[in-house]
Amino acid sequence: MYNINLALLAILAGFLTFFGALSHRVLRVASIVIGIVGTLVFAFLYLKPDTMEFIRMGVFAMSFNLTDISRFFLWIIISAFTLSLLPLIHEERSPFFYLYYFLAFGFASLTIMANDLLTLYMNFELTSLAIFAILLLGVRGDIKKTALKYIIYSLVGAYFYLGGLFIKFKYSGNIGFGGIQNVSTLTQIAIYTLLALPFFVKIATMPFHNWAPDAYYSASDSFTIFFSAGLSKVGVYGLVILMLKTFAELFKSNLYLPEIIAWVGGITALLGGIYAFMSDDAKKLLAYSSISQLGYVLVGLGLFTPYSFSAGIFHSVAHFVFEGVLFTTVAGVIHRLGTSDLRRMGGLIKKMPISFIGLLLGIIAASGIPPTIGFPGKWLLYEAIIMKGDLFLVSLVFFASITAFLYSYKLVHSIFLGKLHKEHRDVKEAPAGYVVATIIFLIPIIVFGVFPGVIFEKIYGFTKPVFNHDVFFTFNSLKTQIGFVKIPVAGIALAAMFAFSFILYLIAGRSYRAKQEDNYTAGEWVDEDFASHYAQEFYGFMRKAFGKLLDLSAEKFWNGVLTIFKAFSELTRRIYTGDVRDYALYLLFFLIVLVFLVGGKL
């Protein structure tokens, strides 16, 4: 019962914030603070194993249960939600925005605590509707088109899920998370595909991803923190629960399904990274970055080995942390500059030093460098793929990792390095809410990077019953059959390499120290409106290398599918004219066909 109250508290806080925003800014801030404190207190005191059900209709009931898996993911969502509220204090939004914000959190929490597939579906769709309402209150871009695109993808996924739920009920006689017995492998794969599709959409797996860049770009900057760091984990949770509870035996026995899902994840990681470093907008770059990093998660889950699955779940935690800090720091920069265009930024390192440190550590973690939280999951994932013997998949994931370095460098260089624009000379550090959230995000980046055993111990608790695997971790190290790493040692070794390189740099010196305002044109005089920032065509030469690949647009693909459906619909419309005489001719035609089929006898 207490666990349900957590979600109900969030919904109540949403209404409180709604009325507070209608009244006065002080009340709005107070309402947000109450929401933060109340959520955290309730979470610490009452997140305990508990089961309840209500609204029973025959064999169906709204049923909730807090298990080890759901508690694990619920903490991610609670943390992301709470930290995203800190920057929200500095934003002026419609009163309805705060209501929908808290509703999204409340329904997402109920989704995680659902005890059966129907309860999960209902709350998952309510979460999608709340997000849709938030996107309709967006701040930039084509808001209505963006929101419509998101809800269409979500609804299509919902229809497929319902189809899978009905088929599952037909063969098993229940809507629980339990497996399906005495059903062919092909039927099980079909049911899994139908049930998993909305979760693939939620984590923006390619080719179901093209709603995400526009949605992240259009939405409120504070909401995108929660959108990427928190709400995407609802999709990850859906995939995890289906694989561990409903289709574990299918994934263990089938050779092709795990491989296909892993390859889809690898392609998502690679293409997401390429689209990220080709983006000139900070929020779209981070959107593609988020898609790419969730691709690694899908690779780990898809391979369905003890190491890969644990790596995938760990990386979803890492994704929450580093994407959270990246979206927070970028939101703070946008708040100060009023733009998300990388070509209009630059040189802010001295103006916004805390934001710079936050972004720098965030991209280091996203690149998988020790001793940050991005390293343990990726290291274990590589080990798992190599042990599986799939060298092509290893190569794919490796090239995807290279793209992470490329878009990370572009992001930090375009915002904080290079030439400072004249209109930004008086820019100050991000407001307190952004700074505090950034600092809090940075703590787990290092702590869980150095001591990943804290997280892996929780993961081991709910993967052991399925895989029956041995412990492969200690407090600060990981070990497989083919490799071992002590993460503090790896971090110190890497830090020593950087220190040595920096010392060489200081010894070598520079013949001329260029001023920040005079470092791009080699002394040549240019007009003021000349685009001299290096973010302009940052990786322009890459367009030649990846030109044809970049032309492969998922939107073009789905538009082609839509054209086919339109043609089919037009043909159907022409056949069903509404004229009784046409229907009489159709009836006569089918009667003649029927006569021939039965050999001239009726």
C-alpha positions in Angstrom: 0.0 0.0 0.0 2.8 2.4 0.9 4.4 2.0 -2.5 1.2 3.1 -4.3 1.1 6.1 -2.0 4.5 7.2 -3.5 2.9 7.6 -6.9 -0.3 9.1 -5.4 1.9 11.6 -3.6 3.5 12.6 -6.9 0.1 13.1 -8.5 -1.0 15.2 -5.5 2.1 17.2 -5.7 1.4 17.9 -9.3 -2.0 19.4 -8.5 -0.4 21.3 -5.6 2.2 22.8 -8.0 -0.5 23.5 -10.5 -2.5 25.7 -8.1 0.8 27.2 -6.8 1.8 28.2 -10.3 -1.6 29.8 -10.8 -1.1 31.9 -7.6 2.5 33.1 -7.3 6.1 32.2 -8.1 7.0 31.7 -4.4 4.1 29.2 -4.0 5.2 27.5 -7.2 8.8 27.1 -5.9 7.5 26.0 -2.5 5.3 23.4 -4.2 8.2 22.0 -6.1 10.3 21.8 -3.0 7.5 20.0 -1.2 7.3 17.6 -4.1 11.1 16.9 -3.9 11.2 16.5 -0.1 8.0 14.5 0.1 9.0 12.1 -2.7 12.5 11.4 -1.1 11.1 11.0 2.4 8.5 8.6 1.2 11.0 6.7 -0.9 13.4 6.2 1.9 10.8 5.2 4.5 8.4 3.1 2.5 10.0 1.5 -0.5 9.6 -2.1 0.8 8.3 -5.3 -0.7 4.6 -5.0 -0.8 1.7 -6.2 -3.0 -1.8 -4.8 -3.5 -4.5 -4.9 -6.0 -7.7 -3.0 -6.6 -10.4 -2.3 -9.3 -11.0 -6.1 -9.9 -13.0 -7.0 -13.0 -13.4 -10.8 -13.2 -10.0 -12.3 -13.8 -8.5 -8.8 -14.4 -7.3 -6.4 -11.6 -5.0 -3.5 -11.2 -2.2 -5.2 -9.3 1.1 -3.7 -8.0 4.2 -5.3 -6.4 7.6 -4.0 -5.4 10.2 -6.5 -6.3 14.0 -6.3 -6.4 13.9 -5.4 -10.1 11.2 -2.8 -9.7 12.8 -1.2 -6.7 16.1 -0.9 -8.6 14.6 0.9 -11.5 12.2 2.9 -9.3 15.2 4.5 -7.6 16.6 5.6 -10.9 13.3 7.3 -11.8 12.9 8.9 -8.4 16.5 10.2 -8.5 16.2 11.6 -12.1 12.8 13.2 -11.3 14.0 14.8 -8.1 17.2 16.3 -9.7 15.3 17.5 -12.7 13.0 19.6 -10.4 16.0 21.7 -9.2 16.5 23.5 -12.6 12.7 23.7 -13.0 12.7 26.2 -10.1 14.2 28.7 -12.5 11.8 28.2 -15.3 8.5 30.0 -15.8 6.0 27.5 -17.3 2.3 27.0 -17.7 0.5 25.8 -14.6 -0.5 22.7 -16.5 3.1 21.9 -17.3 3.8 21.2 -13.6 0.7 19.1 -13.3 1.7 16.9 -16.3 5.3 16.7 -15.1 4.3 15.2 -11.8 1.7 13.0 -13.5 4.4 11.6 -15.8 6.5 10.7 -12.8 3.5 9.2 -10.9 2.3 7.0 -13.8 5.9 6.0 -14.6 6.3 4.8 -11.0 3.1 2.8 -11.2 4.4 1.3 -14.5 7.5 0.1 -12.7 5.5 -1.4 -9.8 2.9 -3.1 -12.0 2.4 -6.8 -11.1 1.0 -8.0 -14.5 1.1 -7.1 -18.2 -2.3 -5.3 -18.2 -1.5 -3.1 -15.3 1.9 -2.3 -16.8 0.2 -1.4 -20.2 -2.4 0.9 -18.7 0.1 2.9 -16.6 2.7 2.9 -19.5 0.1 4.5 -21.8 -0.9 7.0 -19.1 2.8 8.0 -18.9 2.9 8.4 -22.6 -0.2 10.7 -22.5 1.4 12.8 -19.8 4.5 13.2 -21.9 2.4 14.0 -25.0 0.7 16.8 -23.0 4.1 18.1 -21.9 5.4 18.1 -25.5 2.3 20.2 -26.5 3.7 22.8 -24.1 7.1 22.8 -25.8 9.3 25.8 -26.0 10.8 25.7 -29.6 10.4 24.1 -33.0 7.3 22.7 -34.6 5.6 21.8 -31.3 2.4 20.3 -32.5 4.1 18.2 -35.2 6.6 17.0 -32.6 4.0 16.0 -30.1 1.9 14.3 -32.8 4.8 12.3 -34.0 5.6 11.1 -30.5 2.0 10.0 -29.7 1.6 8.2 -33.1 4.7 6.1 -32.4 3.5 5.5 -28.8 0.0 4.5 -30.0 1.2 2.1 -32.7 3.4 0.5 -30.1 0.4 0.2 -27.8 -1.7 -1.5 -30.4 1.0 -4.1 -31.0 1.3 -4.6 -27.2 -2.4 -5.2 -26.9 -2.2 -7.8 -29.7 0.6 -9.6 -28.0 -1.3 -9.4 -24.7 -4.4 -11.0 -26.2 -2.4 -13.8 -27.8 -0.5 -14.4 -24.6 -3.7 -14.6 -22.6 -5.1 -17.1 -25.2 -2.2 -19.5 -24.8 -1.5 -19.1 -21.1 -4.9 -18.2 -19.7 -3.4 -15.3 -17.6 -1.9 -11.8 -18.0 0.9 -12.2 -15.5 4.6 -12.0 -16.2 4.9 -15.8 -16.1 6.1 -17.7 -19.2 4.1 -19.5 -21.8 4.1 -23.3 -21.9 3.6 -25.7 -24.8 3.8 -23.1 -27.6 6.0 -23.2 -30.6 9.1 -21.1 -30.7 7.8 -19.0 -33.6 4.7 -18.1 -31.7 6.7 -17.1 -28.6 8.9 -14.9 -30.8 5.8 -13.3 -32.3 4.3 -12.6 -28.9 7.6 -11.2 -27.6 8.0 -8.9 -30.6 4.4 -7.6 -30.1 4.9 -7.0 -26.4 8.4 -5.5 -26.7 7.7 -3.0 -29.5 6.4 -0.1 -27.3 9.5 -0.5 -25.1 11.8 -0.3 -28.2 9.9 2.9 -29.2 10.4 4.3 -25.7 14.2 3.9 -25.8 14.2 5.2 -29.4 15.7 2.0 -30.9 16.3 2.5 -34.6 14.2 2.6 -36.8 11.7 3.7 -34.2 13.8 6.7 -33.1 13.0 9.7 -35.2 10.5 11.1 -32.7 13.2 11.6 -30.2 15.5 14.3 -31.6 12.6 16.7 -32.2 11.0 15.8 -28.9 14.2 16.5 -26.9 14.8 19.7 -28.9 11.2 21.0 -28.5 10.6 20.1 -24.8 11.4 22.3 -21.8 15.1 22.1 -21.0 14.5 20.9 -17.4 12.0 18.2 -18.6 14.5 16.7 -21.0 16.7 15.9 -18.0 14.0 13.7 -16.7 13.0 12.5 -20.2 16.4 11.1 -21.0 17.8 10.2 -17.6 14.5 8.8 -16.0 11.6 8.1 -18.4 13.7 6.2 -20.9 14.4 3.7 -18.1 10.7 2.7 -18.2 11.4 1.3 -21.6 14.5 -0.5 -20.4 12.6 -1.9 -17.4 9.9 -3.2 -19.8 12.5 -5.1 -21.8 14.2 -6.4 -18.7 11.0 -7.7 -17.1 9.9 -9.5 -20.4 13.3 -11.1 -20.8 13.7 -12.2 -17.2 10.2 -13.1 -16.2 8.2 -14.1 -19.4 10.6 -15.1 -22.1 13.8 -16.3 -20.3 13.6 -19.8 -21.6 13.0 -18.6 -25.1 16.2 -16.4 -25.0 18.2 -19.2 -23.5 17.2 -21.8 -26.1 17.0 -19.7 -29.3 20.2 -18.8 -31.1 18.9 -16.1 -33.4 16.6 -13.8 -31.4 19.4 -12.7 -28.9 21.8 -12.1 -31.8 19.2 -10.1 -33.8 18.4 -7.8 -30.8 22.1 -7.3 -30.0 22.8 -6.3 -33.6 19.8 -3.9 -33.6 21.3 -2.4 -30.5 24.8 -2.2 -32.1 23.4 -0.5 -35.2 21.5 2.0 -33.0 24.7 2.8 -31.0 26.7 3.4 -34.2 24.1 5.4 -36.2 23.0 7.3 -33.1 26.7 8.3 -32.6 27.1 9.4 -36.2 24.0 11.5 -36.2 25.1 13.0 -32.9 28.5 14.3 -34.0 26.9 15.7 -37.2 24.3 17.7 -35.2 24.8 21.5 -34.8 22.2 21.8 -32.0 23.2 20.9 -28.5 19.9 19.3 -27.5 19.6 17.3 -30.7 23.3 16.1 -30.3 22.4 15.0 -26.8 19.2 13.3 -28.0 21.2 11.2 -30.5 23.8 10.6 -27.8 21.1 9.2 -25.5 19.8 7.0 -28.4 23.3 5.7 -29.0 24.1 5.0 -25.4 20.8 3.1 -25.0 21.9 1.0 -28.0 24.7 -0.3 -25.8 22.1 -1.3 -23.2 20.2 -3.1 -25.9 23.3 -5.0 -27.0 23.8 -6.2 -23.4 20.2 -7.2 -22.8 19.9 -8.8 -26.2 22.9 -11.2 -26.0 21.3 -12.6 -22.8 24.4 -13.9 -21.1 25.1 -13.3 -17.4 27.9 -10.8 -18.2 26.2 -9.0 -21.0 22.8 -8.7 -19.3 24.5 -7.4 -16.1 26.5 -5.0 -18.2 23.4 -3.7 -20.0 21.6 -3.0 -16.8 24.6 -1.3 -15.3 25.0 0.9 -18.3 21.4 1.9 -18.0 22.4 3.3 -14.5 25.4 5.0 -16.1 23.1 6.4 -18.8 20.9 8.0 -16.1 23.9 9.6 -14.5 26.0 11.0 -17.4 23.0 11.9 -19.6 21.5 13.6 -16.6 24.5 15.7 -16.0 25.0 16.5 -19.7 21.4 17.6 -20.2 21.6 19.6 -16.9 24.7 21.5 -17.9 23.5 22.2 -21.4 20.1 23.3 -20.0 22.0 25.8 -17.8 24.0 27.1 -20.8 20.8 27.5 -22.8 19.2 29.3 -19.9 22.0 31.9 -19.9 22.5 32.2 -23.7 18.9 31.8 -24.9 20.0 29.4 -27.7 20.8 25.7 -28.2 22.7 26.3 -31.5 26.3 25.2 -31.0 27.5 27.6 -33.7 26.4 30.5 -31.5 28.2 29.4 -28.4 31.9 29.0 -27.5 34.5 30.3 -25.1 32.4 29.9 -21.9 35.0 28.0 -19.9 35.9 31.0 -17.7 32.3 32.3 -17.5 30.7 29.0 -16.5 33.5 26.9 -14.8 31.2 24.5 -12.8 29.1 23.8 -15.9 32.3 23.1 -17.8 33.5 20.6 -15.2 30.1 18.9 -15.2 30.0 18.6 -18.9 33.6 17.4 -19.1 33.1 14.6 -16.6 29.8 13.8 -18.3 31.4 13.3 -21.7 34.3 11.3 -20.1 31.8 9.0 -18.6 29.8 8.7 -21.8 33.0 7.8 -23.6 33.6 4.9 -21.1 36.9 6.2 -19.6 37.9 4.9 -16.2 37.4 5.6 -13.3 34.0 7.0 -14.3 30.7 5.2 -14.2 30.7 4.7 -18.0 33.7 2.3 -17.8 32.6 -0.8 -15.9 29.5 -1.5 -18.0 31.3 -1.1 -21.3 34.3 -3.1 -20.2 32.0 -6.0 -19.1 30.0 -5.7 -22.4 33.1 -6.1 -24.5 34.2 -9.1 -22.4 30.7 -10.7 -22.9 30.7 -10.1 -26.7 34.2 -11.5 -27.1 33.3 -14.6 -25.0 30.3 -15.0 -27.3 32.7 -15.1 -30.2 31.0 -12.5 -32.3 33.9 -10.5 -33.6 31.8 -8.5 -36.1 29.5 -7.3 -33.3 32.6 -6.4 -31.3 33.8 -4.3 -34.2 30.4 -2.6 -34.6 30.4 -1.7 -30.9 34.0 -0.5 -31.1 33.3 1.9 -34.0 30.2 3.1 -32.1 32.5 3.9 -29.2 34.7 6.0 -31.5 31.7 8.1 -32.4 31.1 8.8 -28.7 34.6 10.5 -28.5 33.8 12.5 -31.6 30.5 14.0 -30.4 31.8 14.4 -26.9 34.7 16.5 -28.2 32.4 18.5 -30.4 30.1 19.3 -27.5 32.7 20.5 -25.1 34.7 22.4 -27.7 31.7 24.2 -29.2 30.3 25.3 -25.9 33.3 26.1 -23.7 36.4 26.3 -25.8 37.3 28.5 -28.7 36.2 32.1 -29.3 34.0 33.9 -26.9 31.2 35.9 -28.7 31.0 39.5 -27.8 27.4 39.3 -26.7 28.4 36.6 -24.1 31.1 38.6 -22.3 28.8 39.3 -19.4 27.4 35.8 -19.1 27.4 34.3 -15.6 27.4 30.8 -14.3 24.2 28.8 -14.5 21.6 29.5 -11.7 21.8 27.7 -8.4 19.3 24.9 -9.3 21.4 23.8 -12.3 24.6 24.0 -10.4 23.4 22.0 -7.4 21.9 19.3 -9.7 25.1 19.1 -11.7 27.2 18.6 -8.5 24.9 15.9 -7.2 25.0 14.1 -10.6 28.8 14.2 -10.5 29.0 12.2 -7.2 27.8 8.9 -8.6 29.8 9.4 -11.8 33.0 8.9 -9.7 31.7 6.8 -6.7 30.0 4.1 -8.8 32.8 4.3 -11.4 35.4 3.4 -8.8 33.2 1.1 -6.8 30.8 -0.6 -9.3 30.3 -3.6 -7.0 27.7 -1.5 -5.1 25.5 -1.6 -8.3 26.5 -5.0 -9.5 25.5 -6.5 -6.2 21.9 -5.3 -6.7 21.8 -6.5 -10.3 23.2 -9.9 -9.2 20.3 -10.3 -6.8 17.7 -10.5 -9.6 19.8 -12.0 -12.4 21.1 -15.0 -10.3 17.8 -16.9 -10.3 17.7 -16.8 -14.1 21.3 -17.3 -15.1 22.6 -19.1 -12.0 26.0 -17.5 -12.5 28.9 -17.0 -10.1 29.8 -13.6 -8.6 32.1 -11.8 -11.0 32.7 -8.6 -9.1 34.2 -7.2 -5.9 33.7 -3.8 -4.4 36.1 -2.2 -7.0 37.0 -4.8 -9.5 35.5 -7.1 -12.3 36.6 -10.5 -13.4 35.5 -12.8 -16.2 37.0 -16.0 -17.7 39.1 -13.9 -20.1 39.9 -10.7 -18.2 40.3 -8.8 -15.0 40.3 -5.1 -14.1 40.9 -3.3 -10.8 39.2 0.0 -11.6 41.1 2.3 -9.2 44.4 1.1 -10.7 43.1 1.6 -14.3 41.9 5.1 -13.3 45.3 6.0 -11.7 47.2 4.7 -14.8 45.1 6.8 -17.1 45.4 9.8 -14.9 49.2 9.3 -14.9 49.2 9.3 -18.7 47.3 12.5 -18.9 49.6 14.1 -16.3 52.7 13.0 -18.2 51.3 14.5 -21.4 50.4 17.7 -19.7 53.9 18.1 -18.2 55.4 17.6 -21.7 53.0 20.3 -23.0 54.1 22.7 -20.2 57.8 22.0 -20.9 57.5 22.5 -24.6 55.7 25.8 -24.2 54.1 27.9 -26.9 55.8 30.6 -29.0 52.6 32.8 -28.9 49.7 32.9 -26.5 46.7 33.9 -28.5 43.9 35.8 -26.9 40.5 34.1 -26.7 39.0 36.7 -29.0 41.8 36.2 -31.7 42.5 32.6 -32.3 40.8 31.5 -35.5 41.7 33.6 -38.5 45.5 33.6 -38.2 45.6 37.4 -38.0 43.3 38.0 -41.1 40.6 40.6 -40.8 37.1 39.4 -41.2 33.6 41.0 -41.0 31.8 40.7 -37.7 29.1 38.5 -39.2 31.6 35.9 -40.4 31.0 32.5 -38.9 34.4 32.0 -37.3 33.4 29.6 -34.6 34.9 26.1 -35.2 31.5 24.5 -34.5 30.6 25.7 -38.0 31.0 22.5 -40.1 32.9 20.9 -37.1 33.0 17.5 -38.8 32.2 18.8 -42.3 34.7 16.5 -43.9 32.8 13.6 -42.4 29.8 14.4 -44.6 31.7 13.1 -47.6 32.6 9.8 -45.8 29.1 9.2 -44.3 27.0 11.1 -46.9 25.1 8.2 -48.2 24.7 6.7 -44.7 23.2 10.0 -43.5 20.7 10.0 -46.4 19.3 6.7 -44.9 16.5 8.4 -43.0 14.0 6.5 -40.9 11.6 9.3 -41.6 11.9 8.7 -45.3 11.4 5.0 -44.7 8.2 5.5 -42.7 7.0 8.1 -45.2 7.4 5.4 -47.8 5.4 3.0 -45.7 2.7 5.7 -45.3 2.6 6.2 -49.0 1.9 2.5 -49.5 -0.9 2.6 -46.9 -2.4 5.6 -48.5 -2.4 3.9 -51.9 -4.0 0.8 -50.4 -6.6 3.0 -48.6 -7.4 4.9 -51.8 -7.9 1.5 -53.6 -10.2 0.4 -50.8 -12.1 3.6 -51.0 -12.7 3.2 -54.7 -14.0 -0.4 -54.2 -16.3 0.5 -51.3 -18.2 3.3 -53.1 -21.4 3.2 -51.0 -23.4 2.5 -54.2 -25.8 -0.5 -53.8 -25.4 -1.4 -57.5 -21.6 -1.8 -57.1 -22.1 -4.1 -54.2 -24.7 -6.2 -56.2 -22.0 -6.7 -58.9 -19.5 -7.7 -56.3 -21.9 -10.2 -54.9 -22.6 -11.7 -58.3 -18.9 -11.9 -59.0 -18.2 -13.9 -55.8 -21.2 -16.2 -56.4 -19.7 -17.1 -59.9 -16.3 -17.7 -58.3 -17.9 -19.9 -55.6 -19.7 -21.9 -58.3 -16.4 -22.6 -60.1 -14.7 -23.5 -56.8 -17.4 -26.2 -55.9 -17.4 -27.7 -59.4 -20.6 -26.1 -60.6 -22.7 -27.4 -57.7 -24.2 -25.2 -55.0 
